[in-house]
Amino acid sequence: MRFEVLGPLAVWTDAGAPVVVPGAKVRALLADLLVHRGSW
């Protein structure tokens, strides 16, 4: 999977297909986990 967190959160599968991440709280949680990955 590929993620972009600079600007709006965007997610793609390994095949390059976009993934819809529903809900603002879910997008915020995913973005926070990505930004802080490996820090715990």
C-alpha positions, 0 to 999 in steps of 0.5 A: 500500500502507498500512503500520502499524508502531506495534504489530504490523506490518500491511500492506494493498493499495491496495484495502484487502485485508490482506497476510500477511507470513510469518515473523518475520524478514521482518516485522522486516526490513520494519518496519526498512526502513519506519522508516528509509526515505529515511535512506540 
